[in-house]
Amino acid sequence: MKVCLAQLNYHTGNFELNSTKIIQTIEACKGSTDLVVFAELAVCGYPPRDFLEFNHFIDLVEETLQNIAAHCTNITAIVGAPAKNTSGKGKPLHNAAFVLANGKIQEVVYKTLLPNYDIFDEYRYFEPNRSFKCVEIAGEKVALTVCEDLWNVDDVPLYYQNPMDELIAEKPGLMVNIAASPFSGKQAIKRNDILAKNAQRYHLPIVYVNHVGAQTELIFDGDSRFVNADGNTVASLPQFKESLLYIDTEETKPQKPTANNPIAMVHDALVLGIKDYFGKLGLKKATLGLSGGIDSAVVCALAVEALGAENVLPVLLPSQYTHSLSVSEAEKLAQNLGCAYKTIPIKNIYTAFEQELSEHFKGLANDVTEENLQARSRGVILMALSNKLGYILLNTTNKSEMAVGYGTLYGDLCGGLSVIGDVYKTAVYELAEYINRNEEIIPRFIIDRPPSAELKEDQKDSDSLPPYEQLDPLLHLYIEQRKGPEELIKLGFDAQVVKRVLKLVNQSEWKRYQTAPILRVSEKAFGMGRRMPIVAKYLS
């Protein structure tokens, strides 16, 4: 069978755009392809979330499906969309794969295994499938599944059943899996392992089609592929790019394996995340505070790559504590990137705040309040420029700082999008080196200097936090791997450091609750996939 794998960038709720892309692909495949395969919930975009609760939204899904089906003459298409549950029992919808041919809907296959962990919340909307049947396409039996339906082949299964164990009884000749599998640093390796295990277990080739593109904080890397019955990839599509792949299911020769560079994948994911956040919201221009530190330097470079130098406005906001080299090296970075930039000193604004508050602070020693006033002075200026000029403010806080609350609410935590809020500080340095892989874009001084908020004389991050080389592994084990305090101490971390850090993480939940959407590049990011109570006592 000749198959086209259509790895497309959809836009949630944009039925006109999504259907146009799908129909154009179908028309382009006619005459040379038996089957064209699109991703899970491609018609409406993923994740549609509570849009699924609107009858009008589902009506648009059905109208769009009929329109797409009308173009399926002399070709078959598989496309994902929500389907009404007509049984009268359970949730009102199914997550479904539609088989379209001869101008109409021929078959509908429902998703069986509905994920309800991390960023997934499918039991909120969908009723699981309970009956199993292969579909026939171009004279061949096909085991058609939806994303998670192939993810129950590990030694410790997540679910009570495996849909393929039911479908294999009909002796299909091909597996097709349509997916919405978001990117994280380890997901690509895990996903390919799952596909290989399925192919080997059932001795069948697999056509796998995933989303590409970003939907708010979720970034889909694509990585669609055709896998032979031995579990080897025969052909694959590039990550983070819209593209098509034409294959013949009789082809079995595997392609040469390619090694993925983890930091390169994170870089590409963040660039795509920025680009789609702006593009899908109809935005063009970004601004950010450029401090002369590593975090803002990396965010500025990523933004320029995503949006173009002409659409990024870095703003230097020096105070009386800002080192002269911080200013000059930030200027050098902007020049290297080709950005116009502004310099707005905050000393006079900060002094005015001090004067107005002096009577109310009388007799009280200076503390973090004065540091926060500087950060909030910057925040006011950046938001004013954002309002007046129509720019969206990018937040430059990294995951290490976000985790322990090392940031000022309504100050340096301001922004419409958090670019590196899921990137630990140590990985920010890796990103900087990757950005400089061909030439020096980020000045060496910015990379080599000790990190500092520069909110008081000779301040260093290490005055308030453990060294990032110690902090980041501890945070990763607690946040991503959910290791408790006793486990962390057994792993060799100092008991007092563990107690202090975990307390900071848990007590900072109220801050994170008010921050901008964070682009997700790890298996456990702050945002929709991590649900912690704000008013709680645990480890605090």
C-alpha positions as CSV (number, residue, x, y, z in Angstrom):
1,M,0.0,0.0,0.0
2,K,1.3,3.5,-0.8
3,V,0.8,5.8,2.1
4,C,1.4,9.5,2.8
5,L,2.2,10.5,6.4
6,A,1.0,14.1,6.8
7,Q,2.8,15.8,9.6
8,L,1.0,19.2,9.9
9,N,0.9,22.1,12.2
10,Y,-2.7,22.6,13.3
11,H,-4.3,25.5,15.2
12,T,-6.8,24.7,17.9
13,G,-10.3,25.8,17.0
14,N,-9.2,27.1,13.6
15,F,-11.4,24.8,11.4
16,E,-10.8,26.8,8.2
17,L,-7.0,26.6,8.5
18,N,-7.0,23.0,9.6
19,S,-9.4,21.7,6.9
20,T,-7.6,23.7,4.2
21,K,-4.3,22.0,5.1
22,I,-5.9,18.6,5.2
23,I,-7.8,19.0,1.9
24,Q,-4.8,20.4,0.1
25,T,-2.8,17.4,1.2
26,I,-5.5,15.0,0.1
27,E,-5.7,16.6,-3.3
28,A,-1.9,16.6,-3.7
29,C,-1.8,12.8,-2.9
30,K,-4.5,11.7,-5.4
31,G,-3.2,9.5,-8.2
32,S,-0.1,8.4,-6.4
33,T,-1.2,7.4,-2.9
34,D,-3.8,4.9,-1.6
35,L,-4.0,6.3,1.9
36,V,-3.1,9.7,3.6
37,V,-2.9,9.7,7.4
38,F,-3.4,12.8,9.6
39,A,-2.9,13.2,13.3
40,E,-5.1,12.7,16.4
41,L,-7.8,15.4,16.7
42,A,-6.4,17.1,13.6
43,V,-9.7,18.6,12.6
44,C,-10.0,20.7,15.8
45,G,-6.4,20.8,17.0
46,Y,-5.0,19.4,20.2
47,P,-5.8,20.0,23.0
48,P,-9.2,21.5,22.5
49,R,-9.9,21.3,26.3
50,D,-13.2,22.8,27.3
51,F,-14.1,23.9,23.8
52,L,-15.3,20.3,23.6
53,E,-18.2,21.3,26.0
54,F,-19.7,23.6,23.4
55,N,-22.3,22.1,21.1
56,H,-21.4,24.7,18.5
57,F,-17.8,23.5,18.5
58,I,-18.8,19.9,17.9
59,D,-21.2,21.0,15.1
60,L,-18.3,22.7,13.4
61,V,-16.2,19.5,13.8
62,E,-19.0,17.5,12.0
63,E,-19.4,20.1,9.2
64,T,-15.7,20.1,8.7
65,L,-15.5,16.3,8.6
66,Q,-18.2,16.2,5.9
67,N,-16.3,18.8,3.8
68,I,-13.1,16.8,4.1
69,A,-14.8,13.6,3.3
70,A,-16.2,15.1,0.1
71,H,-12.7,15.4,-1.2
72,C,-11.8,11.8,-0.5
73,T,-12.6,10.4,-4.0
74,N,-10.1,7.8,-5.4
75,I,-8.2,8.0,-2.1
76,T,-8.7,7.1,1.5
77,A,-7.9,9.4,4.4
78,I,-7.6,8.8,8.2
79,V,-8.2,11.9,10.2
80,G,-8.6,12.5,13.9
81,A,-11.6,14.3,15.4
82,P,-14.0,14.2,18.4
83,A,-17.1,12.1,17.7
84,K,-20.4,12.1,19.6
85,N,-21.1,9.2,21.9
86,T,-24.5,7.9,20.7
87,S,-24.7,5.1,23.3
88,G,-26.5,7.3,25.8
89,K,-24.0,6.2,28.5
90,G,-20.9,7.8,29.8
91,K,-19.1,10.9,28.5
92,P,-20.7,12.7,25.6
93,L,-17.8,12.3,23.2
94,H,-15.2,9.9,21.9
95,N,-11.7,10.7,20.7
96,A,-11.9,9.1,17.3
97,A,-10.1,8.3,14.1
98,F,-12.3,8.7,11.0
99,V,-11.8,6.7,7.8
100,L,-12.9,8.7,4.8
101,A,-13.4,7.3,1.3
102,N,-15.7,7.5,-1.7
103,G,-16.8,11.0,-0.5
104,K,-18.1,10.0,2.9
105,I,-17.2,8.7,6.4
106,Q,-16.7,4.9,6.0
107,E,-15.5,3.9,9.5
108,V,-15.0,5.4,12.9
109,V,-12.6,4.0,15.4
110,Y,-12.7,5.2,19.0
111,K,-9.7,5.6,21.3
112,T,-9.6,3.0,24.1
113,L,-6.9,4.2,26.5
114,L,-7.5,7.7,27.7
115,P,-4.5,9.3,29.4
116,N,-5.2,11.2,32.6
117,Y,-1.7,12.2,33.8
118,D,0.6,15.2,33.5
119,I,-0.8,17.4,30.7
120,F,-3.5,14.9,29.6
121,D,-7.1,15.1,30.9
122,E,-9.0,13.0,28.4
123,Y,-11.4,11.3,30.9
124,R,-12.8,14.8,31.5
125,Y,-14.3,14.7,28.0
126,F,-14.2,11.3,26.3
127,E,-15.7,7.9,26.8
128,P,-13.3,5.0,26.1
129,N,-13.8,2.5,23.3
130,R,-15.1,-1.0,24.4
131,S,-15.3,-2.9,21.1
132,F,-12.6,-3.8,18.6
133,K,-12.6,-4.2,14.9
134,C,-10.0,-3.7,12.1
135,V,-10.8,-1.5,9.2
136,E,-10.2,-2.4,5.5
137,I,-8.2,0.0,3.3
138,A,-7.2,-0.7,-0.3
139,G,-8.0,-4.4,0.3
140,E,-5.9,-4.7,3.4
141,K,-6.9,-5.1,7.0
142,V,-5.5,-2.3,9.1
143,A,-5.3,-2.1,12.9
144,L,-6.2,1.5,13.5
145,T,-5.4,3.0,16.9
146,V,-5.2,6.4,18.5
147,C,-2.0,7.5,20.3
148,E,-2.1,6.0,23.9
149,D,-3.6,2.8,22.5
150,L,-0.1,1.6,21.7
151,W,1.5,2.7,25.0
152,N,0.6,-0.3,27.1
153,V,3.4,-2.7,26.0
154,D,5.9,-1.9,28.8
155,D,6.8,-4.5,31.4
156,V,4.7,-2.5,33.9
157,P,1.5,-1.7,32.0
158,L,-0.4,1.5,32.7
159,Y,-3.8,0.1,31.8
160,Y,-6.0,-2.9,32.2
161,Q,-6.0,-3.9,28.6
162,N,-4.1,-3.5,25.3
163,P,-6.2,-2.7,22.2
164,M,-3.7,-4.4,19.9
165,D,-4.1,-7.7,21.7
166,E,-7.8,-7.5,20.6
167,L,-7.2,-6.3,17.0
168,I,-4.4,-8.8,16.2
169,A,-6.9,-11.7,16.3
170,E,-8.3,-10.4,13.0
171,K,-4.8,-10.8,11.4
172,P,-4.2,-7.3,10.1
173,G,-1.3,-6.5,7.8
174,L,-0.5,-3.0,9.1
175,M,-0.8,-0.9,12.2
176,V,-1.7,2.8,11.9
177,N,-1.4,5.0,14.9
178,I,-2.5,8.7,14.9
179,A,-1.1,10.7,17.8
180,A,-0.9,13.9,19.7
181,S,2.4,13.3,21.6
182,P,4.0,16.5,23.0
183,F,7.7,17.0,23.0
184,S,9.9,16.6,26.1
185,G,13.6,15.9,26.4
186,K,13.0,12.2,26.8
187,Q,9.8,11.7,24.9
188,A,11.4,11.0,21.5
189,I,13.4,8.1,22.8
190,K,10.5,6.7,24.8
191,R,8.1,7.0,21.8
192,N,10.4,5.3,19.4
193,D,11.0,2.5,21.9
194,I,7.2,2.0,22.3
195,L,6.8,1.8,18.5
196,A,9.6,-0.7,18.2
197,K,8.1,-2.9,20.9
198,N,4.7,-2.9,19.2
199,A,6.1,-3.8,15.8
200,Q,8.1,-6.7,17.3
201,R,5.3,-7.9,19.6
202,Y,2.8,-8.1,16.8
203,H,5.2,-8.7,13.8
204,L,3.5,-5.8,11.9
205,P,4.8,-2.6,10.4
206,I,3.5,0.7,11.8
207,V,2.5,4.0,10.2
208,Y,2.8,6.6,13.0
209,V,1.7,10.2,12.5
210,N,2.1,12.9,15.1
211,H,1.3,16.6,15.4
212,V,3.9,19.2,14.9
213,G,3.8,22.8,16.2
214,A,3.0,24.5,19.4
215,Q,-0.3,25.1,21.2
216,T,0.3,27.6,24.0
217,E,2.8,25.8,26.3
218,L,2.6,22.4,24.6
219,I,5.1,21.8,21.8
220,F,4.7,18.9,19.3
221,D,7.8,17.7,17.6
222,G,6.3,15.5,14.9
223,D,8.9,12.8,14.5
224,S,6.3,10.8,12.5
225,R,7.7,7.6,11.0
226,F,7.2,4.2,9.3
227,V,8.5,1.3,11.3
228,N,9.0,-2.2,9.9
229,A,7.9,-5.4,11.5
230,D,11.3,-5.8,13.1
231,G,10.9,-2.5,15.0
232,N,13.3,-0.6,12.8
233,T,12.5,2.8,11.4
234,V,12.3,2.6,7.6
235,A,11.6,6.4,7.0
236,S,10.9,9.3,9.3
237,L,10.0,13.0,9.1
238,P,12.1,15.7,10.7
239,Q,11.3,17.1,14.1
240,F,9.6,20.5,14.5
241,K,8.8,20.9,10.8
242,E,5.6,20.5,8.8
243,S,6.3,17.9,6.1
244,L,5.0,14.9,4.2
245,L,6.4,11.4,3.9
246,Y,5.5,9.1,1.0
247,I,6.1,5.4,1.8
248,D,5.3,2.0,0.4
249,T,4.4,-0.5,3.1
250,E,6.3,-3.2,1.3
251,E,9.5,-1.4,1.9
252,T,11.4,-2.8,4.9
253,K,15.0,-1.6,4.6
254,P,15.7,0.5,7.7
255,Q,17.2,3.9,7.5
256,K,20.5,4.7,9.2
257,P,19.9,5.8,12.8
258,T,20.6,9.4,13.6
259,A,21.7,10.6,17.0
260,N,19.6,13.4,18.5
261,N,21.4,16.2,20.3
262,P,19.2,16.9,23.4
263,I,20.1,20.6,23.8
264,A,19.6,21.1,20.0
265,M,16.1,19.6,20.3
266,V,15.3,21.9,23.3
267,H,16.5,24.9,21.3
268,D,14.4,24.0,18.3
269,A,11.4,23.4,20.5
270,L,11.6,26.8,22.2
271,V,12.1,28.6,18.9
272,L,9.0,26.8,17.5
273,G,7.1,27.5,20.8
274,I,7.8,31.3,20.5
275,K,7.0,31.4,16.8
276,D,3.6,29.6,17.1
277,Y,2.6,31.4,20.3
278,F,2.9,34.7,18.4
279,G,1.8,33.5,15.0
280,K,-1.4,31.7,16.2
281,L,-2.4,34.7,18.4
282,G,-1.8,37.1,15.5
283,L,1.1,38.8,17.3
284,K,4.3,39.9,15.7
285,K,6.5,41.8,18.1
286,A,8.2,41.0,21.4
287,T,10.1,43.0,24.0
288,L,12.1,41.8,27.0
289,G,14.4,43.2,29.7
290,L,18.0,42.7,28.7
291,S,20.1,42.6,31.9
292,G,23.6,41.5,30.7
293,G,22.8,38.1,32.3
294,I,22.7,34.6,30.7
295,D,18.9,34.1,30.9
296,S,17.8,37.3,29.1
297,A,20.6,36.8,26.6
298,V,19.4,33.3,25.7
299,V,15.7,34.4,25.5
300,C,16.7,37.4,23.3
301,A,18.6,35.1,20.9
302,L,15.8,32.6,20.7
303,A,13.2,35.3,20.1
304,V,15.2,36.8,17.3
305,E,15.5,33.4,15.6
306,A,11.7,32.8,16.0
307,L,10.4,36.3,15.1
308,G,13.3,38.1,13.3
309,A,15.5,40.8,14.7
310,E,13.2,43.6,13.4
311,N,10.4,42.2,15.7
312,V,12.3,42.0,18.9
313,L,13.0,45.0,21.2
314,P,15.4,44.4,24.1
315,V,15.3,47.0,26.8
316,L,18.3,47.7,29.1
317,L,17.1,48.9,32.5
318,P,20.3,49.6,34.6
319,S,20.2,50.6,38.2
320,Q,22.8,52.0,40.5
321,Y,23.9,48.4,41.2
322,T,24.3,47.4,37.5
323,H,27.9,46.8,36.5
324,S,29.0,48.9,33.5
325,L,30.1,45.6,31.8
326,S,26.5,44.3,32.1
327,V,25.3,47.3,30.1
328,S,28.1,47.2,27.5
329,E,27.9,43.4,27.0
330,A,24.1,43.6,26.7
331,E,24.5,46.3,24.0
332,K,27.0,44.0,22.3
333,L,24.6,41.1,22.3
334,A,21.8,43.3,20.7
335,Q,24.2,44.5,18.1
336,N,25.3,40.9,17.3
337,L,21.7,39.9,16.9
338,G,20.9,43.0,14.7
339,C,18.3,44.3,17.2
340,A,17.4,47.9,17.9
341,Y,17.4,48.4,21.6
342,K,16.4,51.0,24.3
343,T,18.2,52.0,27.5
344,I,16.0,53.3,30.3
345,P,17.8,53.8,33.7
346,I,15.5,53.0,36.7
347,K,17.4,55.0,39.3
348,N,15.1,58.0,39.3
349,I,11.9,55.9,39.3
350,Y,13.3,53.7,42.1
351,T,14.3,56.8,44.1
352,A,10.8,58.3,43.7
353,F,9.4,55.1,45.1
354,E,11.8,55.2,48.1
355,Q,10.9,58.8,48.8
356,E,7.2,58.2,48.7
357,L,7.5,55.2,51.0
358,S,10.1,56.6,53.4
359,E,7.6,57.8,55.9
360,H,5.8,54.4,55.9
361,F,9.1,52.5,56.1
362,K,10.5,54.7,58.9
363,G,12.6,52.8,61.5
364,L,12.6,49.7,59.3
365,A,15.9,48.2,58.0
366,N,16.5,47.7,54.3
367,D,15.6,44.2,53.1
368,V,14.3,42.3,50.1
369,T,11.6,45.0,49.8
370,E,14.1,47.5,48.3
371,E,15.3,44.8,45.9
372,N,11.8,44.0,44.8
373,L,11.1,47.7,44.2
374,Q,13.8,47.8,41.6
375,A,12.4,44.7,39.9
376,R,8.9,46.2,39.9
377,S,10.2,49.5,38.6
378,R,11.6,47.5,35.6
379,G,8.3,45.6,35.3
380,V,6.3,48.8,35.2
381,I,8.5,50.2,32.4
382,L,8.4,47.0,30.4
383,M,4.6,46.6,30.6
384,A,4.2,50.3,29.7
385,L,6.3,49.9,26.6
386,S,4.4,46.7,25.8
387,N,1.0,48.5,26.1
388,K,2.1,51.6,24.2
389,L,4.0,49.9,21.4
390,G,1.9,46.7,21.1
391,Y,4.8,44.4,21.9
392,I,4.3,41.2,24.0
393,L,6.7,41.0,27.0
394,L,8.8,37.8,27.1
395,N,9.6,36.5,30.6
396,T,13.2,35.4,31.1
397,T,13.0,33.5,34.4
398,N,14.6,30.0,34.3
399,K,13.2,26.9,35.9
400,S,15.6,26.9,38.8
401,E,14.5,30.4,39.8
402,M,10.8,29.6,39.1
403,A,11.0,26.5,41.3
404,V,12.4,28.2,44.4
405,G,10.5,31.5,43.9
406,Y,13.7,33.5,43.2
407,G,11.9,36.2,41.4
408,T,9.7,39.2,42.0
409,L,6.0,38.9,41.3
410,Y,4.9,41.9,39.1
411,G,8.6,42.6,38.5
412,D,10.9,40.2,36.7
413,L,8.1,37.6,36.7
414,C,6.0,39.8,34.4
415,G,5.4,38.7,30.8
416,G,3.0,37.2,28.3
417,L,5.1,34.1,27.7
418,S,7.7,32.4,29.8
419,V,10.3,31.1,27.3
420,I,12.8,29.3,29.6
421,G,10.7,28.6,32.6
422,D,11.1,24.9,32.0
423,V,14.9,25.1,31.5
424,Y,17.1,24.7,34.5
425,K,19.9,27.2,34.9
426,T,22.6,24.7,34.1
427,A,20.8,23.9,30.8
428,V,20.5,27.6,30.0
429,Y,24.3,27.6,29.8
430,E,24.2,24.7,27.4
431,L,21.7,26.6,25.3
432,A,24.0,29.6,25.2
433,E,26.9,27.4,24.0
434,Y,24.6,25.9,21.4
435,I,23.5,29.3,20.2
436,N,27.2,30.2,19.9
437,R,28.0,26.9,18.0
438,N,29.0,28.7,14.8
439,E,29.9,32.2,15.9
440,E,29.9,34.2,19.1
441,I,26.4,35.7,19.4
442,I,26.2,35.8,23.2
443,P,29.3,37.5,24.4
444,R,31.7,35.3,26.4
445,F,31.5,37.6,29.4
446,I,27.8,37.0,29.8
447,I,28.3,33.2,29.8
448,D,31.4,33.2,32.1
449,R,30.3,35.7,34.7
450,P,28.8,34.5,38.1
451,P,25.0,34.8,38.0
452,S,23.6,37.8,39.8
453,A,20.3,39.7,40.1
454,E,22.4,42.9,40.6
455,L,19.8,44.3,43.1
456,K,22.4,45.2,45.7
457,E,26.1,45.7,46.0
458,D,28.2,42.7,44.9
459,Q,25.2,40.4,44.9
460,K,25.5,36.8,43.7
461,D,22.8,34.2,43.2
462,S,24.9,31.9,45.4
463,D,24.2,34.3,48.3
464,S,20.6,33.1,48.4
465,L,20.7,29.7,46.8
466,P,22.8,26.6,46.7
467,P,25.1,26.5,43.6
468,Y,23.1,25.6,40.5
469,E,25.3,22.5,39.9
470,Q,23.9,21.2,43.2
471,L,20.4,22.8,43.1
472,D,19.4,21.7,39.6
473,P,19.9,17.9,40.2
474,L,18.0,18.1,43.4
475,L,15.1,20.0,41.8
476,H,15.0,17.6,38.9
477,L,14.7,14.6,41.2
478,Y,11.9,16.3,43.3
479,I,9.9,17.9,40.4
480,E,10.3,15.5,37.5
481,Q,10.9,12.2,39.4
482,R,8.8,13.0,42.5
483,K,11.5,11.9,44.9
484,G,10.7,12.7,48.5
485,P,13.0,14.1,51.2
486,E,14.2,10.8,52.6
487,E,14.9,9.4,49.1
488,L,16.9,12.6,48.3
489,I,19.0,12.3,51.4
490,K,19.7,8.7,50.7
491,L,20.9,9.8,47.3
492,G,23.6,11.9,49.0
493,F,22.0,15.4,49.3
494,D,22.6,17.3,52.5
495,A,19.6,17.0,54.8
496,Q,19.4,20.7,55.5
497,V,19.7,21.7,51.9
498,V,16.9,19.2,51.0
499,K,14.6,20.6,53.7
500,R,15.3,24.2,52.6
501,V,14.9,23.7,48.9
502,L,11.8,21.6,49.1
503,K,10.2,24.2,51.4
504,L,11.1,27.0,48.9
505,V,9.5,25.0,46.1
506,N,6.3,24.3,47.9
507,Q,5.9,27.8,49.4
508,S,6.4,29.4,45.9
509,E,3.4,27.7,44.3
510,W,1.3,30.9,44.7
511,K,3.9,32.8,42.7
512,R,3.9,30.3,39.9
513,Y,0.1,30.3,39.8
514,Q,0.3,33.9,38.6
515,T,3.0,33.6,36.0
516,A,2.8,33.5,32.2
517,P,2.4,30.3,30.2
518,I,5.7,28.3,30.3
519,L,6.9,26.5,27.2
520,R,7.1,22.9,28.1
521,V,10.3,21.0,27.2
522,S,10.6,18.5,30.1
523,E,8.5,15.6,31.3
524,K,7.2,17.7,34.2
525,A,6.9,21.4,33.6
526,F,5.2,24.1,35.8
527,G,1.8,24.7,34.2
528,M,-1.1,22.5,33.1
529,G,0.7,19.2,33.8
530,R,1.7,20.0,37.5
531,R,-1.2,20.5,39.8
532,M,-0.2,21.4,43.3
533,P,-2.3,23.0,46.1
534,I,-1.4,26.6,47.0
535,V,-2.7,26.5,50.6
536,A,-0.9,23.4,51.9
537,K,1.5,22.3,54.6
538,Y,3.4,19.4,53.1
539,L,7.2,19.9,53.4
540,S,6.7,23.6,54.2
